[in-house]
């Protein structure tokens, strides 16, 4: 199966609600690799790589996130940068 790469920006009340940890857990369940981090603008940015079906489920989950989150927008873009992840990591600033 072909591997796809996306940059996903999640907007709304997504910081301080365990979004990064929940994202890492969901990614692991779906065998999605990549990274998640908070941005200075208050969003969560995700670089995700994996098989198409797994990424579709992952992106669908991003529209809801963890229970305490209030997602208002999800922007999904193809990612063309280098992807060198063998797991899914949380990037802390």
PyMOL Python script that loads the backbone (N, CA, C, O; Angstrom):
from pymol import cmd

cmd.read_pdbstr("""\
ATOM      1  N   UNK A   1       0.841  -1.195   0.000  1.00  0.00           N
ATOM      2  CA  UNK A   1       0.000   0.000   0.000  1.00  0.00           C
ATOM      3  C   UNK A   1       0.878   1.247   0.000  1.00  0.00           C
ATOM      4  O   UNK A   1       1.914   1.283   0.664  1.00  0.00           O
ATOM      5  N   UNK A   2       0.464   2.259  -0.740  1.00  0.00           N
ATOM      6  CA  UNK A   2       1.251   3.494  -0.757  1.00  0.00           C
ATOM      7  C   UNK A   2       1.148   4.238   0.570  1.00  0.00           C
ATOM      8  O   UNK A   2       0.123   4.205   1.252  1.00  0.00           O
ATOM      9  N   UNK A   3       2.228   4.900   0.906  1.00  0.00           N
ATOM     10  CA  UNK A   3       2.286   5.698   2.134  1.00  0.00           C
ATOM     11  C   UNK A   3       2.032   7.159   1.763  1.00  0.00           C
ATOM     12  O   UNK A   3       2.567   7.663   0.775  1.00  0.00           O
ATOM     13  N   UNK A   4       1.208   7.828   2.568  1.00  0.00           N
ATOM     14  CA  UNK A   4       0.892   9.231   2.340  1.00  0.00           C
ATOM     15  C   UNK A   4       1.403  10.051   3.519  1.00  0.00           C
ATOM     16  O   UNK A   4       1.596   9.535   4.620  1.00  0.00           O
ATOM     17  N   UNK A   5       1.618  11.341   3.262  1.00  0.00           N
ATOM     18  CA  UNK A   5       2.140  12.248   4.282  1.00  0.00           C
ATOM     19  C   UNK A   5       1.282  13.511   4.306  1.00  0.00           C
ATOM     20  O   UNK A   5       1.001  14.099   3.262  1.00  0.00           O
ATOM     21  N   UNK A   6       0.873  13.919   5.495  1.00  0.00           N
ATOM     22  CA  UNK A   6       0.044  15.111   5.625  1.00  0.00           C
ATOM     23  C   UNK A   6       0.517  15.998   6.767  1.00  0.00           C
ATOM     24  O   UNK A   6       1.074  15.532   7.761  1.00  0.00           O
ATOM     25  N   UNK A   7       0.275  17.295   6.589  1.00  0.00           N
ATOM     26  CA  UNK A   7       0.395  18.262   7.676  1.00  0.00           C
ATOM     27  C   UNK A   7      -1.034  18.601   8.059  1.00  0.00           C
ATOM     28  O   UNK A   7      -1.826  19.026   7.217  1.00  0.00           O
ATOM     29  N   UNK A   8      -1.362  18.414   9.322  1.00  0.00           N
ATOM     30  CA  UNK A   8      -2.716  18.646   9.809  1.00  0.00           C
ATOM     31  C   UNK A   8      -2.653  19.737  10.880  1.00  0.00           C
ATOM     32  O   UNK A   8      -1.915  19.615  11.857  1.00  0.00           O
ATOM     33  N   UNK A   9      -3.423  20.787  10.689  1.00  0.00           N
ATOM     34  CA  UNK A   9      -3.504  21.853  11.683  1.00  0.00           C
ATOM     35  C   UNK A   9      -4.892  21.799  12.302  1.00  0.00           C
ATOM     36  O   UNK A   9      -5.902  21.860  11.601  1.00  0.00           O
ATOM     37  N   UNK A  10      -4.926  21.685  13.619  1.00  0.00           N
ATOM     38  CA  UNK A  10      -6.195  21.590  14.340  1.00  0.00           C
ATOM     39  C   UNK A  10      -6.367  22.878  15.140  1.00  0.00           C
ATOM     40  O   UNK A  10      -5.506  23.252  15.936  1.00  0.00           O
ATOM     41  N   UNK A  11      -7.491  23.545  14.914  1.00  0.00           N
ATOM     42  CA  UNK A  11      -7.768  24.825  15.563  1.00  0.00           C
ATOM     43  C   UNK A  11      -8.942  24.684  16.533  1.00  0.00           C
ATOM     44  O   UNK A  11      -9.777  23.789  16.396  1.00  0.00           O
ATOM     45  N   UNK A  12      -8.987  25.573  17.498  1.00  0.00           N
ATOM     46  CA  UNK A  12     -10.045  25.572  18.495  1.00  0.00           C
ATOM     47  C   UNK A  12      -9.440  25.522  19.889  1.00  0.00           C
ATOM     48  O   UNK A  12      -8.315  25.971  20.108  1.00  0.00           O
ATOM     49  N   UNK A  13     -10.203  24.967  20.831  1.00  0.00           N
ATOM     50  CA  UNK A  13      -9.666  24.787  22.185  1.00  0.00           C
ATOM     51  C   UNK A  13      -8.962  23.428  22.191  1.00  0.00           C
ATOM     52  O   UNK A  13      -9.549  22.401  22.531  1.00  0.00           O
ATOM     53  N   UNK A  14      -7.686  23.461  21.805  1.00  0.00           N
ATOM     54  CA  UNK A  14      -6.953  22.208  21.602  1.00  0.00           C
ATOM     55  C   UNK A  14      -5.654  22.148  22.400  1.00  0.00           C
ATOM     56  O   UNK A  14      -4.937  21.150  22.332  1.00  0.00           O
ATOM     57  N   UNK A  15      -5.344  23.189  23.145  1.00  0.00           N
ATOM     58  CA  UNK A  15      -4.170  23.146  24.012  1.00  0.00           C
ATOM     59  C   UNK A  15      -4.643  23.103  25.460  1.00  0.00           C
ATOM     60  O   UNK A  15      -5.628  23.744  25.826  1.00  0.00           O
ATOM     61  N   UNK A  16      -3.920  22.333  26.280  1.00  0.00           N
ATOM     62  CA  UNK A  16      -4.299  22.204  27.684  1.00  0.00           C
ATOM     63  C   UNK A  16      -5.441  21.224  27.909  1.00  0.00           C
ATOM     64  O   UNK A  16      -6.056  21.220  28.976  1.00  0.00           O
ATOM     65  N   UNK A  17      -5.731  20.381  26.898  1.00  0.00           N
ATOM     66  CA  UNK A  17      -6.831  19.418  27.005  1.00  0.00           C
ATOM     67  C   UNK A  17      -6.348  17.998  26.656  1.00  0.00           C
ATOM     68  O   UNK A  17      -7.143  17.136  26.282  1.00  0.00           O
ATOM     69  N   UNK A  18      -5.042  17.776  26.784  1.00  0.00           N
ATOM     70  CA  UNK A  18      -4.419  16.477  26.484  1.00  0.00           C
ATOM     71  C   UNK A  18      -4.527  16.096  25.007  1.00  0.00           C
ATOM     72  O   UNK A  18      -4.537  14.914  24.666  1.00  0.00           O
ATOM     73  N   UNK A  19      -4.608  17.099  24.138  1.00  0.00           N
ATOM     74  CA  UNK A  19      -4.747  16.810  22.716  1.00  0.00           C
ATOM     75  C   UNK A  19      -3.521  16.084  22.177  1.00  0.00           C
ATOM     76  O   UNK A  19      -3.659  15.110  21.436  1.00  0.00           O
ATOM     77  N   UNK A  20      -2.315  16.545  22.539  1.00  0.00           N
ATOM     78  CA  UNK A  20      -1.112  15.909  22.013  1.00  0.00           C
ATOM     79  C   UNK A  20      -0.991  14.454  22.462  1.00  0.00           C
ATOM     80  O   UNK A  20      -0.690  13.577  21.653  1.00  0.00           O
ATOM     81  N   UNK A  21      -1.224  14.197  23.740  1.00  0.00           N
ATOM     82  CA  UNK A  21      -1.127  12.826  24.252  1.00  0.00           C
ATOM     83  C   UNK A  21      -2.196  11.935  23.629  1.00  0.00           C
ATOM     84  O   UNK A  21      -1.928  10.783  23.287  1.00  0.00           O
ATOM     85  N   UNK A  22      -3.403  12.468  23.483  1.00  0.00           N
ATOM     86  CA  UNK A  22      -4.481  11.692  22.867  1.00  0.00           C
ATOM     87  C   UNK A  22      -4.190  11.419  21.392  1.00  0.00           C
ATOM     88  O   UNK A  22      -4.509  10.349  20.874  1.00  0.00           O
ATOM     89  N   UNK A  23      -3.583  12.395  20.728  1.00  0.00           N
ATOM     90  CA  UNK A  23      -3.210  12.229  19.319  1.00  0.00           C
ATOM     91  C   UNK A  23      -2.169  11.128  19.180  1.00  0.00           C
ATOM     92  O   UNK A  23      -2.253  10.294  18.278  1.00  0.00           O
ATOM     93  N   UNK A  24      -1.193  11.129  20.070  1.00  0.00           N
ATOM     94  CA  UNK A  24      -0.161  10.092  20.038  1.00  0.00           C
ATOM     95  C   UNK A  24      -0.770   8.702  20.257  1.00  0.00           C
ATOM     96  O   UNK A  24      -0.388   7.741  19.590  1.00  0.00           O
ATOM     97  N   UNK A  25      -1.698   8.604  21.173  1.00  0.00           N
ATOM     98  CA  UNK A  25      -2.351   7.321  21.446  1.00  0.00           C
ATOM     99  C   UNK A  25      -3.151   6.836  20.235  1.00  0.00           C
ATOM    100  O   UNK A  25      -3.064   5.666  19.861  1.00  0.00           O
ATOM    101  N   UNK A  26      -3.931   7.736  19.621  1.00  0.00           N
ATOM    102  CA  UNK A  26      -4.740   7.370  18.453  1.00  0.00           C
ATOM    103  C   UNK A  26      -3.832   6.982  17.288  1.00  0.00           C
ATOM    104  O   UNK A  26      -4.112   6.011  16.585  1.00  0.00           O
ATOM    105  N   UNK A  27      -2.760   7.724  17.078  1.00  0.00           N
ATOM    106  CA  UNK A  27      -1.821   7.414  16.001  1.00  0.00           C
ATOM    107  C   UNK A  27      -1.224   6.019  16.195  1.00  0.00           C
ATOM    108  O   UNK A  27      -1.102   5.253  15.240  1.00  0.00           O
ATOM    109  N   UNK A  28      -0.860   5.700  17.417  1.00  0.00           N
ATOM    110  CA  UNK A  28      -0.294   4.377  17.702  1.00  0.00           C
ATOM    111  C   UNK A  28      -1.310   3.277  17.418  1.00  0.00           C
ATOM    112  O   UNK A  28      -0.950   2.226  16.888  1.00  0.00           O
ATOM    113  N   UNK A  29      -2.559   3.503  17.761  1.00  0.00           N
ATOM    114  CA  UNK A  29      -3.614   2.517  17.503  1.00  0.00           C
ATOM    115  C   UNK A  29      -3.783   2.261  16.013  1.00  0.00           C
ATOM    116  O   UNK A  29      -4.100   1.144  15.603  1.00  0.00           O
ATOM    117  N   UNK A  30      -3.568   3.303  15.195  1.00  0.00           N
ATOM    118  CA  UNK A  30      -3.797   3.205  13.751  1.00  0.00           C
ATOM    119  C   UNK A  30      -2.513   2.972  12.948  1.00  0.00           C
ATOM    120  O   UNK A  30      -2.552   2.945  11.718  1.00  0.00           O
ATOM    121  N   UNK A  31      -1.384   2.803  13.630  1.00  0.00           N
ATOM    122  CA  UNK A  31      -0.080   2.621  12.979  1.00  0.00           C
ATOM    123  C   UNK A  31       0.305   3.827  12.121  1.00  0.00           C
ATOM    124  O   UNK A  31       0.920   3.683  11.064  1.00  0.00           O
ATOM    125  N   UNK A  32      -0.064   5.010  12.591  1.00  0.00           N
ATOM    126  CA  UNK A  32       0.321   6.260  11.935  1.00  0.00           C
ATOM    127  C   UNK A  32       1.600   6.742  12.614  1.00  0.00           C
ATOM    128  O   UNK A  32       1.701   6.719  13.841  1.00  0.00           O
ATOM    129  N   UNK A  33       2.560   7.172  11.833  1.00  0.00           N
ATOM    130  CA  UNK A  33       3.822   7.686  12.349  1.00  0.00           C
ATOM    131  C   UNK A  33       3.841   9.194  12.187  1.00  0.00           C
ATOM    132  O   UNK A  33       3.091   9.745  11.381  1.00  0.00           O
ATOM    133  N   UNK A  34       4.700   9.868  12.952  1.00  0.00           N
ATOM    134  CA  UNK A  34       4.823  11.304  12.788  1.00  0.00           C
ATOM    135  C   UNK A  34       5.087  12.019  14.085  1.00  0.00           C
ATOM    136  O   UNK A  34       5.761  11.502  14.976  1.00  0.00           O
ATOM    137  N   UNK A  35       4.541  13.232  14.182  1.00  0.00           N
ATOM    138  CA  UNK A  35       4.789  14.081  15.344  1.00  0.00           C
ATOM    139  C   UNK A  35       3.633  15.054  15.541  1.00  0.00           C
ATOM    140  O   UNK A  35       2.900  15.378  14.607  1.00  0.00           O
ATOM    141  N   UNK A  36       3.493  15.505  16.773  1.00  0.00           N
ATOM    142  CA  UNK A  36       2.467  16.486  17.122  1.00  0.00           C
ATOM    143  C   UNK A  36       3.098  17.527  18.025  1.00  0.00           C
ATOM    144  O   UNK A  36       3.931  17.207  18.874  1.00  0.00           O
ATOM    145  N   UNK A  37       2.689  18.800  17.832  1.00  0.00           N
ATOM    146  CA  UNK A  37       3.199  19.868  18.686  1.00  0.00           C
ATOM    147  C   UNK A  37       2.171  20.977  18.788  1.00  0.00           C
ATOM    148  O   UNK A  37       1.303  21.124  17.927  1.00  0.00           O
ATOM    149  N   UNK A  38       2.281  21.762  19.862  1.00  0.00           N
ATOM    150  CA  UNK A  38       1.487  22.972  20.007  1.00  0.00           C
ATOM    151  C   UNK A  38       2.179  24.077  19.229  1.00  0.00           C
ATOM    152  O   UNK A  38       3.404  24.091  19.108  1.00  0.00           O
ATOM    153  N   UNK A  39       1.383  25.009  18.699  1.00  0.00           N
ATOM    154  CA  UNK A  39       1.955  26.163  18.013  1.00  0.00           C
ATOM    155  C   UNK A  39       1.754  27.404  18.877  1.00  0.00           C
ATOM    156  O   UNK A  39       0.872  27.425  19.736  1.00  0.00           O
ATOM    157  N   UNK A  40       2.561  28.433  18.659  1.00  0.00           N
ATOM    158  CA  UNK A  40       2.380  29.681  19.422  1.00  0.00           C
ATOM    159  C   UNK A  40       1.012  30.319  19.201  1.00  0.00           C
ATOM    160  O   UNK A  40       0.542  31.074  20.052  1.00  0.00           O
ATOM    161  N   UNK A  41       0.364  30.028  18.072  1.00  0.00           N
ATOM    162  CA  UNK A  41      -0.953  30.602  17.771  1.00  0.00           C
ATOM    163  C   UNK A  41      -2.082  29.912  18.533  1.00  0.00           C
ATOM    164  O   UNK A  41      -3.231  30.349  18.465  1.00  0.00           O
ATOM    165  N   UNK A  42      -1.762  28.828  19.265  1.00  0.00           N
ATOM    166  CA  UNK A  42      -2.793  28.131  20.030  1.00  0.00           C
ATOM    167  C   UNK A  42      -3.372  26.924  19.326  1.00  0.00           C
ATOM    168  O   UNK A  42      -4.316  26.310  19.821  1.00  0.00           O
ATOM    169  N   UNK A  43      -2.819  26.576  18.175  1.00  0.00           N
ATOM    170  CA  UNK A  43      -3.282  25.410  17.420  1.00  0.00           C
ATOM    171  C   UNK A  43      -2.428  24.197  17.771  1.00  0.00           C
ATOM    172  O   UNK A  43      -1.457  24.298  18.521  1.00  0.00           O
ATOM    173  N   UNK A  44      -2.804  23.064  17.223  1.00  0.00           N
ATOM    174  CA  UNK A  44      -1.987  21.852  17.292  1.00  0.00           C
ATOM    175  C   UNK A  44      -1.610  21.504  15.860  1.00  0.00           C
ATOM    176  O   UNK A  44      -2.463  21.467  14.973  1.00  0.00           O
ATOM    177  N   UNK A  45      -0.326  21.250  15.645  1.00  0.00           N
ATOM    178  CA  UNK A  45       0.167  20.892  14.320  1.00  0.00           C
ATOM    179  C   UNK A  45       0.642  19.440  14.342  1.00  0.00           C
ATOM    180  O   UNK A  45       1.375  19.024  15.239  1.00  0.00           O
ATOM    181  N   UNK A  46       0.214  18.684  13.344  1.00  0.00           N
ATOM    182  CA  UNK A  46       0.534  17.264  13.259  1.00  0.00           C
ATOM    183  C   UNK A  46       1.164  16.979  11.902  1.00  0.00           C
ATOM    184  O   UNK A  46       0.662  17.422  10.870  1.00  0.00           O
ATOM    185  N   UNK A  47       2.250  16.247  11.911  1.00  0.00           N
ATOM    186  CA  UNK A  47       2.796  15.669  10.690  1.00  0.00           C
ATOM    187  C   UNK A  47       2.490  14.182  10.797  1.00  0.00           C
ATOM    188  O   UNK A  47       2.926  13.525  11.742  1.00  0.00           O
ATOM    189  N   UNK A  48       1.748  13.652   9.841  1.00  0.00           N
ATOM    190  CA  UNK A  48       1.305  12.258   9.911  1.00  0.00           C
ATOM    191  C   UNK A  48       1.663  11.528   8.626  1.00  0.00           C
ATOM    192  O   UNK A  48       1.511  12.058   7.526  1.00  0.00           O
ATOM    193  N   UNK A  49       2.136  10.311   8.789  1.00  0.00           N
ATOM    194  CA  UNK A  49       2.469   9.478   7.639  1.00  0.00           C
ATOM    195  C   UNK A  49       1.944   8.072   7.887  1.00  0.00           C
ATOM    196  O   UNK A  49       2.025   7.551   8.999  1.00  0.00           O
ATOM    197  N   UNK A  50       1.408   7.471   6.841  1.00  0.00           N
ATOM    198  CA  UNK A  50       0.861   6.129   6.983  1.00  0.00           C
ATOM    199  C   UNK A  50       0.060   5.728   5.770  1.00  0.00           C
ATOM    200  O   UNK A  50       0.034   6.431   4.759  1.00  0.00           O
ATOM    201  N   UNK A  51      -0.592   4.592   5.882  1.00  0.00           N
ATOM    202  CA  UNK A  51      -1.434   4.105   4.793  1.00  0.00           C
ATOM    203  C   UNK A  51      -2.713   4.938   4.720  1.00  0.00           C
ATOM    204  O   UNK A  51      -3.199   5.451   5.729  1.00  0.00           O
ATOM    205  N   UNK A  52      -3.235   5.057   3.526  1.00  0.00           N
ATOM    206  CA  UNK A  52      -4.378   5.943   3.264  1.00  0.00           C
ATOM    207  C   UNK A  52      -5.555   5.698   4.199  1.00  0.00           C
ATOM    208  O   UNK A  52      -6.088   6.648   4.773  1.00  0.00           O
ATOM    209  N   UNK A  53      -5.974   4.442   4.365  1.00  0.00           N
ATOM    210  CA  UNK A  53      -7.140   4.149   5.215  1.00  0.00           C
ATOM    211  C   UNK A  53      -6.899   4.560   6.658  1.00  0.00           C
ATOM    212  O   UNK A  53      -7.783   5.117   7.310  1.00  0.00           O
ATOM    213  N   UNK A  54      -5.697   4.281   7.154  1.00  0.00           N
ATOM    214  CA  UNK A  54      -5.361   4.651   8.530  1.00  0.00           C
ATOM    215  C   UNK A  54      -5.359   6.161   8.689  1.00  0.00           C
ATOM    216  O   UNK A  54      -5.847   6.681   9.693  1.00  0.00           O
ATOM    217  N   UNK A  55      -4.814   6.871   7.708  1.00  0.00           N
ATOM    218  CA  UNK A  55      -4.790   8.330   7.780  1.00  0.00           C
ATOM    219  C   UNK A  55      -6.188   8.923   7.695  1.00  0.00           C
ATOM    220  O   UNK A  55      -6.473   9.926   8.350  1.00  0.00           O
ATOM    221  N   UNK A  56      -7.059   8.321   6.900  1.00  0.00           N
ATOM    222  CA  UNK A  56      -8.444   8.811   6.831  1.00  0.00           C
ATOM    223  C   UNK A  56      -9.113   8.706   8.199  1.00  0.00           C
ATOM    224  O   UNK A  56      -9.794   9.639   8.626  1.00  0.00           O
ATOM    225  N   UNK A  57      -8.926   7.581   8.890  1.00  0.00           N
ATOM    226  CA  UNK A  57      -9.496   7.403  10.231  1.00  0.00           C
ATOM    227  C   UNK A  57      -8.876   8.387  11.214  1.00  0.00           C
ATOM    228  O   UNK A  57      -9.567   8.956  12.059  1.00  0.00           O
ATOM    229  N   UNK A  58      -7.561   8.583  11.094  1.00  0.00           N
ATOM    230  CA  UNK A  58      -6.845   9.499  11.970  1.00  0.00           C
ATOM    231  C   UNK A  58      -7.353  10.936  11.780  1.00  0.00           C
ATOM    232  O   UNK A  58      -7.614  11.636  12.758  1.00  0.00           O
ATOM    233  N   UNK A  59      -7.488  11.365  10.546  1.00  0.00           N
ATOM    234  CA  UNK A  59      -7.972  12.718  10.258  1.00  0.00           C
ATOM    235  C   UNK A  59      -9.407  12.888  10.753  1.00  0.00           C
ATOM    236  O   UNK A  59      -9.767  13.944  11.274  1.00  0.00           O
ATOM    237  N   UNK A  60     -10.213  11.863  10.592  1.00  0.00           N
ATOM    238  CA  UNK A  60     -11.589  11.911  11.101  1.00  0.00           C
ATOM    239  C   UNK A  60     -11.573  12.117  12.619  1.00  0.00           C
ATOM    240  O   UNK A  60     -12.355  12.905  13.150  1.00  0.00           O
ATOM    241  N   UNK A  61     -10.684  11.409  13.310  1.00  0.00           N
ATOM    242  CA  UNK A  61     -10.559  11.565  14.762  1.00  0.00           C
ATOM    243  C   UNK A  61     -10.136  12.992  15.113  1.00  0.00           C
ATOM    244  O   UNK A  61     -10.622  13.554  16.095  1.00  0.00           O
ATOM    245  N   UNK A  62      -9.239  13.581  14.327  1.00  0.00           N
ATOM    246  CA  UNK A  62      -8.747  14.938  14.591  1.00  0.00           C
ATOM    247  C   UNK A  62      -9.878  15.958  14.609  1.00  0.00           C
ATOM    248  O   UNK A  62      -9.755  16.993  15.266  1.00  0.00           O
ATOM    249  N   UNK A  63     -10.965  15.698  13.914  1.00  0.00           N
ATOM    250  CA  UNK A  63     -12.102  16.619  13.909  1.00  0.00           C
ATOM    251  C   UNK A  63     -12.815  16.657  15.257  1.00  0.00           C
ATOM    252  O   UNK A  63     -13.544  17.607  15.540  1.00  0.00           O
ATOM    253  N   UNK A  64     -12.617  15.641  16.087  1.00  0.00           N
ATOM    254  CA  UNK A  64     -13.226  15.610  17.418  1.00  0.00           C
ATOM    255  C   UNK A  64     -12.173  15.781  18.500  1.00  0.00           C
ATOM    256  O   UNK A  64     -12.329  16.603  19.402  1.00  0.00           O
ATOM    257  N   UNK A  65     -11.094  15.001  18.407  1.00  0.00           N
ATOM    258  CA  UNK A  65     -10.045  15.046  19.419  1.00  0.00           C
ATOM    259  C   UNK A  65     -10.513  14.449  20.732  1.00  0.00           C
ATOM    260  O   UNK A  65     -11.536  13.765  20.776  1.00  0.00           O
ATOM    261  N   UNK A  66      -9.771  14.703  21.805  1.00  0.00           N
ATOM    262  CA  UNK A  66     -10.166  14.176  23.112  1.00  0.00           C
ATOM    263  C   UNK A  66     -11.423  14.878  23.631  1.00  0.00           C
ATOM    264  O   UNK A  66     -11.834  15.915  23.109  1.00  0.00           O
ATOM    265  N   UNK A  67     -12.006  14.306  24.641  1.00  0.00           N
ATOM    266  CA  UNK A  67     -13.291  14.759  25.172  1.00  0.00           C
ATOM    267  C   UNK A  67     -13.318  16.256  25.518  1.00  0.00           C
ATOM    268  O   UNK A  67     -14.304  16.932  25.225  1.00  0.00           O
ATOM    269  N   UNK A  68     -12.262  16.778  26.131  1.00  0.00           N
ATOM    270  CA  UNK A  68     -12.257  18.172  26.581  1.00  0.00           C
ATOM    271  C   UNK A  68     -11.970  19.167  25.460  1.00  0.00           C
ATOM    272  O   UNK A  68     -12.110  20.373  25.664  1.00  0.00           O
ATOM    273  N   UNK A  69     -11.582  18.700  24.309  1.00  0.00           N
ATOM    274  CA  UNK A  69     -11.254  19.604  23.195  1.00  0.00           C
ATOM    275  C   UNK A  69     -12.521  20.132  22.525  1.00  0.00           C
ATOM    276  O   UNK A  69     -13.578  19.502  22.554  1.00  0.00           O
ATOM    277  N   UNK A  70     -12.375  21.308  21.922  1.00  0.00           N
ATOM    278  CA  UNK A  70     -13.450  21.864  21.104  1.00  0.00           C
ATOM    279  C   UNK A  70     -12.813  22.272  19.777  1.00  0.00           C
ATOM    280  O   UNK A  70     -12.309  23.386  19.635  1.00  0.00           O
ATOM    281  N   UNK A  71     -12.842  21.361  18.817  1.00  0.00           N
ATOM    282  CA  UNK A  71     -12.223  21.589  17.520  1.00  0.00           C
ATOM    283  C   UNK A  71     -13.151  22.439  16.659  1.00  0.00           C
ATOM    284  O   UNK A  71     -14.328  22.117  16.492  1.00  0.00           O
ATOM    285  N   UNK A  72     -12.609  23.526  16.117  1.00  0.00           N
ATOM    286  CA  UNK A  72     -13.410  24.398  15.258  1.00  0.00           C
ATOM    287  C   UNK A  72     -13.024  24.266  13.785  1.00  0.00           C
ATOM    288  O   UNK A  72     -13.828  24.565  12.902  1.00  0.00           O
ATOM    289  N   UNK A  73     -11.792  23.817  13.520  1.00  0.00           N
ATOM    290  CA  UNK A  73     -11.337  23.696  12.133  1.00  0.00           C
ATOM    291  C   UNK A  73     -10.167  22.724  12.061  1.00  0.00           C
ATOM    292  O   UNK A  73      -9.317  22.684  12.950  1.00  0.00           O
ATOM    293  N   UNK A  74     -10.141  21.944  10.992  1.00  0.00           N
ATOM    294  CA  UNK A  74      -9.017  21.040  10.716  1.00  0.00           C
ATOM    295  C   UNK A  74      -8.572  21.314   9.283  1.00  0.00           C
ATOM    296  O   UNK A  74      -9.362  21.206   8.345  1.00  0.00           O
ATOM    297  N   UNK A  75      -7.304  21.667   9.129  1.00  0.00           N
ATOM    298  CA  UNK A  75      -6.737  21.936   7.813  1.00  0.00           C
ATOM    299  C   UNK A  75      -5.774  20.803   7.483  1.00  0.00           C
ATOM    300  O   UNK A  75      -4.820  20.553   8.221  1.00  0.00           O
ATOM    301  N   UNK A  76      -6.027  20.123   6.376  1.00  0.00           N
ATOM    302  CA  UNK A  76      -5.196  18.991   5.954  1.00  0.00           C
ATOM    303  C   UNK A  76      -4.518  19.363   4.643  1.00  0.00           C
ATOM    304  O   UNK A  76      -5.176  19.706   3.661  1.00  0.00           O
ATOM    305  N   UNK A  77      -3.194  19.289   4.646  1.00  0.00           N
ATOM    306  CA  UNK A  77      -2.406  19.621   3.457  1.00  0.00           C
ATOM    307  C   UNK A  77      -1.412  18.500   3.175  1.00  0.00           C
ATOM    308  O   UNK A  77      -0.920  17.862   4.105  1.00  0.00           O
ATOM    309  N   UNK A  78      -1.116  18.258   1.914  1.00  0.00           N
ATOM    310  CA  UNK A  78      -0.040  17.302   1.619  1.00  0.00           C
ATOM    311  C   UNK A  78       1.260  17.819   2.230  1.00  0.00           C
ATOM    312  O   UNK A  78       1.521  19.022   2.209  1.00  0.00           O
ATOM    313  N   UNK A  79       2.062  16.930   2.765  1.00  0.00           N
ATOM    314  CA  UNK A  79       3.335  17.305   3.366  1.00  0.00           C
ATOM    315  C   UNK A  79       4.457  16.803   2.474  1.00  0.00           C
ATOM    316  O   UNK A  79       4.548  15.612   2.178  1.00  0.00           O
ATOM    317  N   UNK A  80       5.303  17.718   2.055  1.00  0.00           N
ATOM    318  CA  UNK A  80       6.376  17.353   1.131  1.00  0.00           C
ATOM    319  C   UNK A  80       7.748  17.416   1.780  1.00  0.00           C
ATOM    320  O   UNK A  80       8.749  17.121   1.128  1.00  0.00           O
ATOM    321  N   UNK A  81       7.815  17.792   3.038  1.00  0.00           N
ATOM    322  CA  UNK A  81       9.094  17.832   3.737  1.00  0.00           C
ATOM    323  C   UNK A  81       9.575  16.426   4.038  1.00  0.00           C
ATOM    324  O   UNK A  81       8.896  15.445   3.734  1.00  0.00           O
ATOM    325  N   UNK A  82      10.735  16.337   4.630  1.00  0.00           N
ATOM    326  CA  UNK A  82      11.267  15.012   4.956  1.00  0.00           C
ATOM    327  C   UNK A  82      10.537  14.445   6.172  1.00  0.00           C
ATOM    328  O   UNK A  82      10.262  15.153   7.142  1.00  0.00           O
ATOM    329  N   UNK A  83      10.238  13.182   6.095  1.00  0.00           N
ATOM    330  CA  UNK A  83       9.563  12.472   7.176  1.00  0.00           C
ATOM    331  C   UNK A  83      10.488  11.360   7.626  1.00  0.00           C
ATOM    332  O   UNK A  83      10.751  10.419   6.876  1.00  0.00           O
ATOM    333  N   UNK A  84      10.979  11.467   8.846  1.00  0.00           N
ATOM    334  CA  UNK A  84      11.934  10.492   9.339  1.00  0.00           C
ATOM    335  C   UNK A  84      11.481   9.965  10.697  1.00  0.00           C
ATOM    336  O   UNK A  84      12.260   9.924  11.649  1.00  0.00           O
ATOM    337  N   UNK A  85      10.234   9.571  10.775  1.00  0.00           N
ATOM    338  CA  UNK A  85       9.703   9.092  12.049  1.00  0.00           C
ATOM    339  C   UNK A  85       9.482   7.581  11.987  1.00  0.00           C
ATOM    340  O   UNK A  85       8.915   7.059  11.027  1.00  0.00           O
ATOM    341  N   UNK A  86       9.933   6.907  13.011  1.00  0.00           N
ATOM    342  CA  UNK A  86       9.694   5.474  13.109  1.00  0.00           C
ATOM    343  C   UNK A  86       8.607   5.188  14.141  1.00  0.00           C
ATOM    344  O   UNK A  86       8.233   4.039  14.376  1.00  0.00           O
ATOM    345  N   UNK A  87       8.110   6.267  14.752  1.00  0.00           N
ATOM    346  CA  UNK A  87       7.028   6.140  15.715  1.00  0.00           C
ATOM    347  C   UNK A  87       6.230   7.454  15.653  1.00  0.00           C
ATOM    348  O   UNK A  87       6.361   8.210  14.690  1.00  0.00           O
ATOM    349  N   UNK A  88       5.426   7.719  16.653  1.00  0.00           N
ATOM    350  CA  UNK A  88       4.692   8.981  16.711  1.00  0.00           C
ATOM    351  C   UNK A  88       5.130   9.686  17.991  1.00  0.00           C
ATOM    352  O   UNK A  88       4.963   9.160  19.092  1.00  0.00           O
ATOM    353  N   UNK A  89       5.687  10.871  17.833  1.00  0.00           N
ATOM    354  CA  UNK A  89       6.270  11.565  18.978  1.00  0.00           C
ATOM    355  C   UNK A  89       5.549  12.877  19.286  1.00  0.00           C
ATOM    356  O   UNK A  89       4.900  13.471  18.425  1.00  0.00           O
ATOM    357  N   UNK A  90       5.682  13.302  20.526  1.00  0.00           N
ATOM    358  CA  UNK A  90       5.195  14.613  20.957  1.00  0.00           C
ATOM    359  C   UNK A  90       6.392  15.531  21.012  1.00  0.00           C
ATOM    360  O   UNK A  90       7.383  15.234  21.680  1.00  0.00           O
ATOM    361  N   UNK A  91       6.302  16.655  20.305  1.00  0.00           N
ATOM    362  CA  UNK A  91       7.374  17.646  20.330  1.00  0.00           C
ATOM    363  C   UNK A  91       6.992  18.693  21.363  1.00  0.00           C
ATOM    364  O   UNK A  91       5.941  19.327  21.262  1.00  0.00           O
ATOM    365  N   UNK A  92       7.856  18.869  22.361  1.00  0.00           N
ATOM    366  CA  UNK A  92       7.597  19.859  23.414  1.00  0.00           C
ATOM    367  C   UNK A  92       8.507  21.045  23.206  1.00  0.00           C
ATOM    368  O   UNK A  92       9.677  20.892  22.857  1.00  0.00           O
ATOM    369  N   UNK A  93       7.969  22.217  23.418  1.00  0.00           N
ATOM    370  CA  UNK A  93       8.770  23.444  23.218  1.00  0.00           C
ATOM    371  C   UNK A  93       9.479  23.803  24.479  1.00  0.00           C
ATOM    372  O   UNK A  93      10.202  24.799  24.520  1.00  0.00           O
TER     373      UNK A  93
END
""", "prot")
cmd.dss("prot")
cmd.show_as("cartoon", "prot")
cmd.util.cbc("prot")
cmd.orient("prot")
